[in-house]
Amino acid sequence: NISNGVVEGLNNKIKTAFKRSYGLKTEVNRNTMIFLMAGKLSLPTRC
């Protein structure tokens, strides 16, 4: 009863982040995009 659904879901999020980050210039920006999407994080906003 072992499933790899969680890993496949995370892999899909990372692939989506790669697609969204094509216009970014550096690897650091791409990796930041992956961390934000995979970690369900949001950037702080100013009021």
Secondary structure, 3 states (H helix, E strand, C coil): CCCCHHHHHHHHHHHHHHHHCCCCCCHHHHHHHHHHHHCCCCCCCCC
